[in-house]
Amino acid sequence: MEGLNICVENNNSTPEVYPPEPEGVIAEQPVDMRKVKDEKELDSGIDILQTENVTKLSKNQMRKQRRHMAILAIRKEKRKDEKLKRKENKGILNKTDLLYGDTNKLSKKEIKEKIKKKLIQAQNISSVKICVDLQYGNIMSDKEKTRLALQLGRIYGSNRASENPAHLYFINLSENSDIFKKACEKCEGFDHYIVERSHQSAIELFPQGNIVYLSPDSPNVLKEVNKSNVYIIGGLVDETVNKHQSLTYATNVSIKTARLPIKEFLEKSNNDSHTFSTVLSVNQVFDILLSFLQCKDWKQALQKHVPQRKGFV
């Protein structure tokens, strides 16, 4: 049959007859599904098809292209569902999965908007206020300031991922300070974090009677965390373990102090090689407070965030 192209799919099928291509038009070769070896090749097929000028295709070819792309989209969605199901079975869902369920149906922009809204709400409603006091930059080395900057990023990450975030403050923080500059350098978007940032001190920002300054050296044990108080974490990384820095400051300005109830809820292991130190990093203290707000169980919160190397079980 002159002037006609005949395509035979298999021996049992009826030949499909295609009209001849107009002169000067390059026909698009249909994708041979039998030659596709894996899903990655399927996905690459979309890019190839989309880069062609669809006006050069016949109606039949355009119909086949649309069908092919629809199949690819369905398979891609199915792979996402299977991946999420595998995560559920293995118990390795990440924090975003847990908060928003099937995130495959949300765009990255939608997820970011949900997180932003949640953090803003924490600032406007009666969430627990937790402050990181960044006044100690003058007694820290350059290396210690860098470590502190990274810990600030972890704190924000934990608060951002929490179902019920705290009202987070970074206080005694000037934009001209080394800590602010290092945080901007080490933590992407630090200057746009949804936190209350102030160059003022705790006693300038809050009623003095509501402030509780957390210090591992305090003689008082923190028993509860409630919304009427403001909890201050000393933003200090001290590799020389120079004790009583935060306790001395709080005592001098007549602020109440407290320590986490580590010794009351955790036991020392039988391994004598551990230090059994109750000094924790800034982000670890924050994570313990945040966990306690969720579970209302000190033992659970402490076991989750006190490092095993400390020797407590």
Phi and psi restraints in degrees (value plus and minus 20) as a CYANA .aco file:
   2 GLU   PHI     -91.0   -51.0
   2 GLU   PSI     125.2   165.2
   3 GLY   PHI      64.2   104.2
   3 GLY   PSI     -19.9    20.1
   4 LEU   PHI    -144.5  -104.5
   4 LEU   PSI     124.3   164.3
   5 ASN   PHI    -123.2   -83.2
   5 ASN   PSI     110.0   150.0
   6 ILE   PHI    -133.2   -93.2
   6 ILE   PSI     106.6   146.6
   7 CYS   PHI    -136.2   -96.2
   7 CYS   PSI      98.9   138.9
   8 VAL   PHI    -124.1   -84.1
   8 VAL   PSI      97.5   137.5
   9 GLU   PHI     -94.7   -54.7
   9 GLU   PSI     -67.1   -27.1
  10 ASN   PHI    -175.1  -135.1
  10 ASN   PSI     159.5   199.5
  11 ASN   PHI     -88.5   -48.5
  11 ASN   PSI     -44.4    -4.4
  12 ASN   PHI    -118.1   -78.1
  12 ASN   PSI     -25.2    14.8
  13 SER   PHI    -114.3   -74.3
  13 SER   PSI     138.8   178.8
  14 THR   PHI    -101.6   -61.6
  14 THR   PSI     110.5   150.5
  15 PRO   PHI     -78.3   -38.3
  15 PRO   PSI     118.6   158.6
  16 GLU   PHI    -116.1   -76.1
  16 GLU   PSI     113.5   153.5
  17 VAL   PHI    -123.9   -83.9
  17 VAL   PSI     105.1   145.1
  18 TYR   PHI    -129.0   -89.0
  18 TYR   PSI     122.3   162.3
  19 PRO   PHI     -89.0   -49.0
  19 PRO   PSI     134.0   174.0
  20 PRO   PHI     -84.5   -44.5
  20 PRO   PSI     127.3   167.3
  21 GLU   PHI     -93.9   -53.9
  21 GLU   PSI     117.9   157.9
  22 PRO   PHI     -80.4   -40.4
  22 PRO   PSI     133.8   173.8
  23 GLU   PHI     -81.8   -41.8
  23 GLU   PSI     121.6   161.6
  24 GLY   PHI      63.0   103.0
  24 GLY   PSI     -21.3    18.7
  25 VAL   PHI    -125.2   -85.2
  25 VAL   PSI     107.3   147.3
  26 ILE   PHI    -110.4   -70.4
  26 ILE   PSI      99.8   139.8
  27 ALA   PHI     -95.6   -55.6
  27 ALA   PSI     120.2   160.2
  28 GLU   PHI    -100.3   -60.3
  28 GLU   PSI     108.2   148.2
  29 GLN   PHI     -94.6   -54.6
  29 GLN   PSI     108.1   148.1
  30 PRO   PHI     -83.6   -43.6
  30 PRO   PSI     127.7   167.7
  31 VAL   PHI     -93.1   -53.1
  31 VAL   PSI     106.4   146.4
  32 ASP   PHI    -103.9   -63.9
  32 ASP   PSI      82.1   122.1
  33 MET   PHI     -84.2   -44.2
  33 MET   PSI     -45.8    -5.8
  34 ARG   PHI     -90.5   -50.5
  34 ARG   PSI     -42.2    -2.2
  35 LYS   PHI    -111.4   -71.4
  35 LYS   PSI     -25.4    14.6
  36 VAL   PHI     -98.1   -58.1
  36 VAL   PSI     102.5   142.5
  37 LYS   PHI    -113.5   -73.5
  37 LYS   PSI     -49.4    -9.4
  38 ASP   PHI    -172.3  -132.3
  38 ASP   PSI     156.8   196.8
  39 GLU   PHI     -87.0   -47.0
  39 GLU   PSI     -50.3   -10.3
  40 LYS   PHI     -84.1   -44.1
  40 LYS   PSI     -57.6   -17.6
  41 GLU   PHI     -87.0   -47.0
  41 GLU   PSI     -53.8   -13.8
  42 LEU   PHI     -82.7   -42.7
  42 LEU   PSI     -65.6   -25.6
  43 ASP   PHI     -82.7   -42.7
  43 ASP   PSI     -59.2   -19.2
  44 SER   PHI     -85.8   -45.8
  44 SER   PSI     -44.7    -4.7
  45 GLY   PHI     -83.0   -43.0
  45 GLY   PSI     -52.1   -12.1
  46 ILE   PHI     -82.0   -42.0
  46 ILE   PSI     -65.6   -25.6
  47 ASP   PHI     -82.1   -42.1
  47 ASP   PSI     -60.4   -20.4
  48 ILE   PHI     -84.5   -44.5
  48 ILE   PSI     -65.4   -25.4
  49 LEU   PHI     -86.6   -46.6
  49 LEU   PSI     -59.4   -19.4
  50 GLN   PHI     -91.4   -51.4
  50 GLN   PSI     -42.3    -2.3
  51 THR   PHI    -100.4   -60.4
  51 THR   PSI     -35.3     4.7
  52 GLU   PHI     -99.6   -59.6
  52 GLU   PSI     131.6   171.6
  53 ASN   PHI     -98.9   -58.9
  53 ASN   PSI      90.7   130.7
  54 VAL   PHI     -84.7   -44.7
  54 VAL   PSI     -37.7     2.3
  55 THR   PHI     -89.8   -49.8
  55 THR   PSI     -34.3     5.7
  56 LYS   PHI    -107.2   -67.2
  56 LYS   PSI     -25.2    14.8
  57 LEU   PHI    -114.0   -74.0
  57 LEU   PSI     130.0   170.0
  58 SER   PHI     -95.8   -55.8
  58 SER   PSI     146.9   186.9
  59 LYS   PHI     -80.6   -40.6
  59 LYS   PSI     -59.1   -19.1
  60 ASN   PHI     -82.3   -42.3
  60 ASN   PSI     -64.0   -24.0
  61 GLN   PHI     -88.6   -48.6
  61 GLN   PSI     -57.1   -17.1
  62 MET   PHI     -84.4   -44.4
  62 MET   PSI     -58.7   -18.7
  63 ARG   PHI     -83.8   -43.8
  63 ARG   PSI     -63.4   -23.4
  64 LYS   PHI     -84.2   -44.2
  64 LYS   PSI     -58.5   -18.5
  65 GLN   PHI     -83.5   -43.5
  65 GLN   PSI     -66.4   -26.4
  66 ARG   PHI     -80.9   -40.9
  66 ARG   PSI     -61.6   -21.6
  67 ARG   PHI     -83.6   -43.6
  67 ARG   PSI     -63.5   -23.5
  68 HIS   PHI     -82.5   -42.5
  68 HIS   PSI     -64.8   -24.8
  69 MET   PHI     -86.1   -46.1
  69 MET   PSI     -54.9   -14.9
  70 ALA   PHI     -84.6   -44.6
  70 ALA   PSI     -60.5   -20.5
  71 ILE   PHI     -82.5   -42.5
  71 ILE   PSI     -63.6   -23.6
  72 LEU   PHI     -82.4   -42.4
  72 LEU   PSI     -61.9   -21.9
  73 ALA   PHI     -83.6   -43.6
  73 ALA   PSI     -60.9   -20.9
  74 ILE   PHI     -84.5   -44.5
  74 ILE   PSI     -62.8   -22.8
  75 ARG   PHI     -86.7   -46.7
  75 ARG   PSI     -58.0   -18.0
  76 LYS   PHI     -84.2   -44.2
  76 LYS   PSI     -63.2   -23.2
  77 GLU   PHI     -84.1   -44.1
  77 GLU   PSI     -58.4   -18.4
  78 LYS   PHI     -85.7   -45.7
  78 LYS   PSI     -58.6   -18.6
  79 ARG   PHI     -83.9   -43.9
  79 ARG   PSI     -59.1   -19.1
  80 LYS   PHI     -83.1   -43.1
  80 LYS   PSI     -63.2   -23.2
  81 ASP   PHI     -83.0   -43.0
  81 ASP   PSI     -61.3   -21.3
  82 GLU   PHI     -86.8   -46.8
  82 GLU   PSI     -57.2   -17.2
  83 LYS   PHI     -84.4   -44.4
  83 LYS   PSI     -63.5   -23.5
  84 LEU   PHI     -84.5   -44.5
  84 LEU   PSI     -57.7   -17.7
  85 LYS   PHI     -86.4   -46.4
  85 LYS   PSI     -58.9   -18.9
  86 ARG   PHI     -83.5   -43.5
  86 ARG   PSI     -59.0   -19.0
  87 LYS   PHI     -81.4   -41.4
  87 LYS   PSI     -63.1   -23.1
  88 GLU   PHI     -82.1   -42.1
  88 GLU   PSI     -63.1   -23.1
  89 ASN   PHI     -86.0   -46.0
  89 ASN   PSI     -53.3   -13.3
  90 LYS   PHI    -109.5   -69.5
  90 LYS   PSI     -27.1    12.9
  91 GLY   PHI      49.8    89.8
  91 GLY   PSI      14.0    54.0
  92 ILE   PHI    -140.6  -100.6
  92 ILE   PSI      10.6    50.6
  93 LEU   PHI     -82.2   -42.2
  93 LEU   PSI     115.4   155.4
  94 ASN   PHI    -101.2   -61.2
  94 ASN   PSI     155.4   195.4
  95 LYS   PHI     -83.4   -43.4
  95 LYS   PSI     -56.4   -16.4
  96 THR   PHI     -87.1   -47.1
  96 THR   PSI     -59.9   -19.9
  97 ASP   PHI     -79.4   -39.4
  97 ASP   PSI     -64.2   -24.2
  98 LEU   PHI     -86.1   -46.1
  98 LEU   PSI     -57.5   -17.5
  99 LEU   PHI     -95.1   -55.1
  99 LEU   PSI     -60.0   -20.0
 100 TYR   PHI    -137.8   -97.8
 100 TYR   PSI     -10.4    29.6
 101 GLY   PHI      47.4    87.4
 101 GLY   PSI    -147.4  -107.4
 102 ASP   PHI     -96.7   -56.7
 102 ASP   PSI      66.7   106.7
 103 THR   PHI     -92.1   -52.1
 103 THR   PSI     -30.7     9.3
 104 ASN   PHI     -82.7   -42.7
 104 ASN   PSI     -43.5    -3.5
 105 LYS   PHI    -111.9   -71.9
 105 LYS   PSI     -19.8    20.2
 106 LEU   PHI    -134.1   -94.1
 106 LEU   PSI     118.2   158.2
 107 SER   PHI     -97.0   -57.0
 107 SER   PSI     144.0   184.0
 108 LYS   PHI     -79.3   -39.3
 108 LYS   PSI     -58.0   -18.0
 109 LYS   PHI     -83.7   -43.7
 109 LYS   PSI     -61.0   -21.0
 110 GLU   PHI     -85.9   -45.9
 110 GLU   PSI     -60.2   -20.2
 111 ILE   PHI     -84.5   -44.5
 111 ILE   PSI     -63.5   -23.5
 112 LYS   PHI     -81.7   -41.7
 112 LYS   PSI     -59.5   -19.5
 113 GLU   PHI     -85.4   -45.4
 113 GLU   PSI     -58.4   -18.4
 114 LYS   PHI     -84.2   -44.2
 114 LYS   PSI     -63.5   -23.5
 115 ILE   PHI     -85.9   -45.9
 115 ILE   PSI     -62.9   -22.9
 116 LYS   PHI     -80.5   -40.5
 116 LYS   PSI     -64.3   -24.3
 117 LYS   PHI     -82.1   -42.1
 117 LYS   PSI     -60.9   -20.9
 118 LYS   PHI     -84.9   -44.9
 118 LYS   PSI     -61.6   -21.6
 119 LEU   PHI     -88.8   -48.8
 119 LEU   PSI     -58.0   -18.0
 120 ILE   PHI     -86.5   -46.5
 120 ILE   PSI     -59.8   -19.8
 121 GLN   PHI     -81.7   -41.7
 121 GLN   PSI     -56.9   -16.9
 122 ALA   PHI     -82.8   -42.8
 122 ALA   PSI     -47.8    -7.8
 123 GLN   PHI    -101.5   -61.5
 123 GLN   PSI     -42.9    -2.9
 124 ASN   PHI    -118.6   -78.6
 124 ASN   PSI     -43.7    -3.7
 125 ILE   PHI    -122.0   -82.0
 125 ILE   PSI     159.4   199.4
 126 SER   PHI    -103.4   -63.4
 126 SER   PSI      41.1    81.1
 127 SER   PHI     -99.9   -59.9
 127 SER   PSI     139.3   179.3
 128 VAL   PHI     -85.2   -45.2
 128 VAL   PSI     114.4   154.4
 129 LYS   PHI    -112.0   -72.0
 129 LYS   PSI     103.7   143.7
 130 ILE   PHI    -146.1  -106.1
 130 ILE   PSI     105.7   145.7
 131 CYS   PHI    -136.1   -96.1
 131 CYS   PSI     123.9   163.9
 132 VAL   PHI    -126.5   -86.5
 132 VAL   PSI      98.5   138.5
 133 ASP   PHI    -108.9   -68.9
 133 ASP   PSI      94.5   134.5
 134 LEU   PHI    -127.6   -87.6
 134 LEU   PSI      19.1    59.1
 135 GLN   PHI    -106.0   -66.0
 135 GLN   PSI     -25.3    14.7
 136 TYR   PHI    -116.0   -76.0
 136 TYR   PSI      -4.1    35.9
 137 GLY   PHI     -80.0   -40.0
 137 GLY   PSI     -49.9    -9.9
 138 ASN   PHI     -94.5   -54.5
 138 ASN   PSI     -31.5     8.5
 139 ILE   PHI    -131.5   -91.5
 139 ILE   PSI     -10.8    29.2
 140 MET   PHI    -129.5   -89.5
 140 MET   PSI     129.6   169.6
 141 SER   PHI     -96.4   -56.4
 141 SER   PSI     149.7   189.7
 142 ASP   PHI     -81.3   -41.3
 142 ASP   PSI     -59.8   -19.8
 143 LYS   PHI     -85.0   -45.0
 143 LYS   PSI     -61.4   -21.4
 144 GLU   PHI     -85.9   -45.9
 144 GLU   PSI     -57.1   -17.1
 145 LYS   PHI     -85.1   -45.1
 145 LYS   PSI     -58.7   -18.7
 146 THR   PHI     -83.6   -43.6
 146 THR   PSI     -63.2   -23.2
 147 ARG   PHI     -83.9   -43.9
 147 ARG   PSI     -59.6   -19.6
 148 LEU   PHI     -84.1   -44.1
 148 LEU   PSI     -61.4   -21.4
 149 ALA   PHI     -79.0   -39.0
 149 ALA   PSI     -61.9   -21.9
 150 LEU   PHI     -85.9   -45.9
 150 LEU   PSI     -56.2   -16.2
 151 GLN   PHI     -86.9   -46.9
 151 GLN   PSI     -53.7   -13.7
 152 LEU   PHI     -82.9   -42.9
 152 LEU   PSI     -58.6   -18.6
 153 GLY   PHI     -84.0   -44.0
 153 GLY   PSI     -58.9   -18.9
 154 ARG   PHI     -87.7   -47.7
 154 ARG   PSI     -58.4   -18.4
 155 ILE   PHI     -80.3   -40.3
 155 ILE   PSI     -66.8   -26.8
 156 TYR   PHI     -84.0   -44.0
 156 TYR   PSI     -58.3   -18.3
 157 GLY   PHI     -82.5   -42.5
 157 GLY   PSI     -62.0   -22.0
 158 SER   PHI     -85.0   -45.0
 158 SER   PSI     -63.4   -23.4
 159 ASN   PHI     -86.4   -46.4
 159 ASN   PSI     -58.5   -18.5
 160 ARG   PHI     -84.5   -44.5
 160 ARG   PSI     -54.9   -14.9
 161 ALA   PHI    -107.3   -67.3
 161 ALA   PSI     -29.9    10.1
 162 SER   PHI     -93.9   -53.9
 162 SER   PSI     123.6   163.6
 163 GLU   PHI     -86.7   -46.7
 163 GLU   PSI     -55.3   -15.3
 164 ASN   PHI    -146.6  -106.6
 164 ASN   PSI      63.6   103.6
 165 PRO   PHI     -88.3   -48.3
 165 PRO   PSI     136.3   176.3
 166 ALA   PHI    -103.1   -63.1
 166 ALA   PSI     142.9   182.9
 167 HIS   PHI    -102.1   -62.1
 167 HIS   PSI      81.4   121.4
 168 LEU   PHI    -114.7   -74.7
 168 LEU   PSI     114.7   154.7
 169 TYR   PHI    -144.3  -104.3
 169 TYR   PSI     121.8   161.8
 170 PHE   PHI    -134.2   -94.2
 170 PHE   PSI      89.2   129.2
 171 ILE   PHI    -131.8   -91.8
 171 ILE   PSI     146.4   186.4
 172 ASN   PHI      34.5    74.5
 172 ASN   PSI      18.1    58.1
 173 LEU   PHI    -141.0  -101.0
 173 LEU   PSI      90.0   130.0
 174 SER   PHI    -116.4   -76.4
 174 SER   PSI     125.5   165.5
 175 GLU   PHI     -88.2   -48.2
 175 GLU   PSI     -33.7     6.3
 176 ASN   PHI    -111.5   -71.5
 176 ASN   PSI     -24.1    15.9
 177 SER   PHI     -97.6   -57.6
 177 SER   PSI     136.9   176.9
 178 ASP   PHI     -83.5   -43.5
 178 ASP   PSI     -57.2   -17.2
 179 ILE   PHI     -84.7   -44.7
 179 ILE   PSI     -63.5   -23.5
 180 PHE   PHI     -82.5   -42.5
 180 PHE   PSI     -64.2   -24.2
 181 LYS   PHI     -84.4   -44.4
 181 LYS   PSI     -61.2   -21.2
 182 LYS   PHI     -89.0   -49.0
 182 LYS   PSI     -56.8   -16.8
 183 ALA   PHI     -84.7   -44.7
 183 ALA   PSI     -60.3   -20.3
 184 CYS   PHI     -84.6   -44.6
 184 CYS   PSI     -53.1   -13.1
 185 GLU   PHI     -96.2   -56.2
 185 GLU   PSI     -60.2   -20.2
 186 LYS   PHI    -113.0   -73.0
 186 LYS   PSI     -45.0    -5.0
 187 CYS   PHI    -136.8   -96.8
 187 CYS   PSI      90.7   130.7
 188 GLU   PHI     -79.2   -39.2
 188 GLU   PSI     108.4   148.4
 189 GLY   PHI      55.2    95.2
 189 GLY   PSI      -2.4    37.6
 190 PHE   PHI     -75.6   -35.6
 190 PHE   PSI     -61.7   -21.7
 191 ASP   PHI     -90.4   -50.4
 191 ASP   PSI     -26.5    13.5
 192 HIS   PHI    -133.0   -93.0
 192 HIS   PSI      -9.9    30.1
 193 TYR   PHI     -77.3   -37.3
 193 TYR   PSI     123.1   163.1
 194 ILE   PHI    -106.1   -66.1
 194 ILE   PSI      59.4    99.4
 195 VAL   PHI    -158.7  -118.7
 195 VAL   PSI     141.3   181.3
 196 GLU   PHI    -105.9   -65.9
 196 GLU   PSI      96.1   136.1
 197 ARG   PHI    -134.4   -94.4
 197 ARG   PSI     110.3   150.3
 198 SER   PHI    -166.4  -126.4
 198 SER   PSI     128.4   168.4
 199 HIS   PHI    -106.6   -66.6
 199 HIS   PSI     -24.4    15.6
 200 GLN   PHI    -105.1   -65.1
 200 GLN   PSI     144.5   184.5
 201 SER   PHI    -110.3   -70.3
 201 SER   PSI     153.5   193.5
 202 ALA   PHI     -82.0   -42.0
 202 ALA   PSI     -62.7   -22.7
 203 ILE   PHI     -92.9   -52.9
 203 ILE   PSI     -36.3     3.7
 204 GLU   PHI    -104.8   -64.8
 204 GLU   PSI     -42.8    -2.8
 205 LEU   PHI    -119.0   -79.0
 205 LEU   PSI     -50.0   -10.0
 206 PHE   PHI    -150.8  -110.8
 206 PHE   PSI     137.7   177.7
 207 PRO   PHI     -80.3   -40.3
 207 PRO   PSI     110.7   150.7
 208 GLN   PHI     -79.8   -39.8
 208 GLN   PSI     -54.0   -14.0
 209 GLY   PHI     -91.2   -51.2
 209 GLY   PSI     -34.6     5.4
 210 ASN   PHI    -117.0   -77.0
 210 ASN   PSI     -22.3    17.7
 211 ILE   PHI    -109.8   -69.8
 211 ILE   PSI     112.5   152.5
 212 VAL   PHI    -143.1  -103.1
 212 VAL   PSI      94.0   134.0
 213 TYR   PHI    -113.6   -73.6
 213 TYR   PSI     100.7   140.7
 214 LEU   PHI    -104.2   -64.2
 214 LEU   PSI     107.9   147.9
 215 SER   PHI    -167.1  -127.1
 215 SER   PSI     113.1   153.1
 216 PRO   PHI     -85.2   -45.2
 216 PRO   PSI     -34.3     5.7
 217 ASP   PHI    -116.6   -76.6
 217 ASP   PSI     -20.1    19.9
 218 SER   PHI     -89.4   -49.4
 218 SER   PSI     123.3   163.3
 219 PRO   PHI     -98.4   -58.4
 219 PRO   PSI     -30.6     9.4
 220 ASN   PHI    -117.3   -77.3
 220 ASN   PSI     120.6   160.6
 221 VAL   PHI    -118.4   -78.4
 221 VAL   PSI     112.6   152.6
 222 LEU   PHI     -97.1   -57.1
 222 LEU   PSI      96.8   136.8
 223 LYS   PHI    -121.8   -81.8
 223 LYS   PSI     -55.8   -15.8
 224 GLU   PHI    -155.9  -115.9
 224 GLU   PSI     138.9   178.9
 225 VAL   PHI    -144.4  -104.4
 225 VAL   PSI      95.2   135.2
 226 ASN   PHI    -149.2  -109.2
 226 ASN   PSI     144.2   184.2
 227 LYS   PHI     -94.5   -54.5
 227 LYS   PSI     -34.3     5.7
 228 SER   PHI     -99.0   -59.0
 228 SER   PSI     -38.2     1.8
 229 ASN   PHI    -122.6   -82.6
 229 ASN   PSI     142.3   182.3
 230 VAL   PHI    -136.2   -96.2
 230 VAL   PSI     104.5   144.5
 231 TYR   PHI    -123.7   -83.7
 231 TYR   PSI     104.1   144.1
 232 ILE   PHI    -126.8   -86.8
 232 ILE   PSI     109.1   149.1
 233 ILE   PHI    -128.3   -88.3
 233 ILE   PSI     104.5   144.5
 234 GLY   PHI     -87.7   -47.7
 234 GLY   PSI      98.9   138.9
 235 GLY   PHI    -100.0   -60.0
 235 GLY   PSI      57.9    97.9
 236 LEU   PHI    -156.2  -116.2
 236 LEU   PSI     106.1   146.1
 237 VAL   PHI    -133.7   -93.7
 237 VAL   PSI      91.6   131.6
 238 ASP   PHI    -146.4  -106.4
 238 ASP   PSI      78.2   118.2
 239 GLU   PHI     -91.1   -51.1
 239 GLU   PSI     -36.5     3.5
 240 THR   PHI    -109.8   -69.8
 240 THR   PSI     -21.0    19.0
 241 VAL   PHI      31.3    71.3
 241 VAL   PSI      36.8    76.8
 242 ASN   PHI    -101.8   -61.8
 242 ASN   PSI      83.2   123.2
 243 LYS   PHI     -90.7   -50.7
 243 LYS   PSI     143.0   183.0
 244 HIS   PHI      47.4    87.4
 244 HIS   PSI      -5.6    34.4
 245 GLN   PHI     -82.0   -42.0
 245 GLN   PSI     -75.4   -35.4
 246 SER   PHI     -90.1   -50.1
 246 SER   PSI     -56.8   -16.8
 247 LEU   PHI     -84.6   -44.6
 247 LEU   PSI     -61.2   -21.2
 248 THR   PHI     -82.6   -42.6
 248 THR   PSI     -64.8   -24.8
 249 TYR   PHI     -81.2   -41.2
 249 TYR   PSI     -70.2   -30.2
 250 ALA   PHI     -81.5   -41.5
 250 ALA   PSI     -59.1   -19.1
 251 THR   PHI     -85.8   -45.8
 251 THR   PSI     -60.0   -20.0
 252 ASN   PHI     -84.9   -44.9
 252 ASN   PSI     -50.6   -10.6
 253 VAL   PHI    -124.0   -84.0
 253 VAL   PSI      -7.4    32.6
 254 SER   PHI      40.4    80.4
 254 SER   PSI      27.9    67.9
 255 ILE   PHI    -125.6   -85.6
 255 ILE   PSI     121.2   161.2
 256 LYS   PHI     -83.3   -43.3
 256 LYS   PSI     125.7   165.7
 257 THR   PHI    -146.0  -106.0
 257 THR   PSI     140.2   180.2
 258 ALA   PHI    -179.9  -139.9
 258 ALA   PSI     137.2   177.2
 259 ARG   PHI    -139.5   -99.5
 259 ARG   PSI     136.8   176.8
 260 LEU   PHI     -86.9   -46.9
 260 LEU   PSI     125.0   165.0
 261 PRO   PHI    -100.8   -60.8
 261 PRO   PSI      32.9    72.9
 262 ILE   PHI     -85.4   -45.4
 262 ILE   PSI     -68.8   -28.8
 263 LYS   PHI     -88.7   -48.7
 263 LYS   PSI     -45.0    -5.0
 264 GLU   PHI     -99.4   -59.4
 264 GLU   PSI     -48.4    -8.4
 265 PHE   PHI    -135.0   -95.0
 265 PHE   PSI     -35.4     4.6
 266 LEU   PHI    -136.9   -96.9
 266 LEU   PSI     131.3   171.3
 267 GLU   PHI    -129.5   -89.5
 267 GLU   PSI     134.2   174.2
 268 LYS   PHI     -97.1   -57.1
 268 LYS   PSI     119.3   159.3
 269 SER   PHI     -95.4   -55.4
 269 SER   PSI     150.9   190.9
 270 ASN   PHI    -102.9   -62.9
 270 ASN   PSI     -21.9    18.1
 271 ASN   PHI    -103.8   -63.8
 271 ASN   PSI      91.8   131.8
 272 ASP   PHI     -95.2   -55.2
 272 ASP   PSI     -25.7    14.3
 273 SER   PHI     -97.5   -57.5
 273 SER   PSI     -32.3     7.7
 274 HIS   PHI    -100.2   -60.2
 274 HIS   PSI     137.3   177.3
 275 THR   PHI    -106.4   -66.4
 275 THR   PSI     -44.2    -4.2
 276 PHE   PHI      36.1    76.1
 276 PHE   PSI      15.1    55.1
 277 SER   PHI     -99.7   -59.7
 277 SER   PSI     121.1   161.1
 278 THR   PHI    -119.2   -79.2
 278 THR   PSI     -12.2    27.8
 279 VAL   PHI    -101.6   -61.6
 279 VAL   PSI     100.6   140.6
 280 LEU   PHI    -137.7   -97.7
 280 LEU   PSI     143.0   183.0
 281 SER   PHI     -92.4   -52.4
 281 SER   PSI     143.1   183.1
 282 VAL   PHI     -80.0   -40.0
 282 VAL   PSI     -64.3   -24.3
 283 ASN   PHI     -90.2   -50.2
 283 ASN   PSI     -49.5    -9.5
 284 GLN   PHI     -88.0   -48.0
 284 GLN   PSI     -60.8   -20.8
 285 VAL   PHI     -82.2   -42.2
 285 VAL   PSI     -64.5   -24.5
 286 PHE   PHI     -81.0   -41.0
 286 PHE   PSI     -64.5   -24.5
 287 ASP   PHI     -83.3   -43.3
 287 ASP   PSI     -56.0   -16.0
 288 ILE   PHI     -84.4   -44.4
 288 ILE   PSI     -66.2   -26.2
 289 LEU   PHI     -81.1   -41.1
 289 LEU   PSI     -64.4   -24.4
 290 LEU   PHI     -84.4   -44.4
 290 LEU   PSI     -61.1   -21.1
 291 SER   PHI     -86.1   -46.1
 291 SER   PSI     -60.5   -20.5
 292 PHE   PHI     -82.8   -42.8
 292 PHE   PSI     -56.9   -16.9
 293 LEU   PHI     -82.3   -42.3
 293 LEU   PSI     -49.4    -9.4
 294 GLN   PHI    -102.8   -62.8
 294 GLN   PSI     -66.1   -26.1
 295 CYS   PHI    -122.5   -82.5
 295 CYS   PSI     -36.7     3.3
 296 LYS   PHI      37.2    77.2
 296 LYS   PSI      12.8    52.8
 297 ASP   PHI    -156.4  -116.4
 297 ASP   PSI      87.9   127.9
 298 TRP   PHI     -81.7   -41.7
 298 TRP   PSI     -63.1   -23.1
 299 LYS   PHI     -80.1   -40.1
 299 LYS   PSI     -65.1   -25.1
 300 GLN   PHI     -84.6   -44.6
 300 GLN   PSI     -64.9   -24.9
 301 ALA   PHI     -85.2   -45.2
 301 ALA   PSI     -60.8   -20.8
 302 LEU   PHI     -90.2   -50.2
 302 LEU   PSI     -63.3   -23.3
 303 GLN   PHI     -82.6   -42.6
 303 GLN   PSI     -51.1   -11.1
 304 LYS   PHI     -93.3   -53.3
 304 LYS   PSI     -53.0   -13.0
 305 HIS   PHI    -140.5  -100.5
 305 HIS   PSI     -32.4     7.6
 306 VAL   PHI     -99.4   -59.4
 306 VAL   PSI     101.0   141.0
 307 PRO   PHI     -79.2   -39.2
 307 PRO   PSI     122.9   162.9
 308 GLN   PHI     -82.2   -42.2
 308 GLN   PSI     -47.7    -7.7
 309 ARG   PHI     -84.9   -44.9
 309 ARG   PSI     -37.5     2.5
 310 LYS   PHI     -89.4   -49.4
 310 LYS   PSI     -43.7    -3.7
 311 GLY   PHI      78.1   118.1
 311 GLY   PSI     -14.5    25.5
 312 PHE   PHI    -117.1   -77.1
 312 PHE   PSI     125.6   165.6
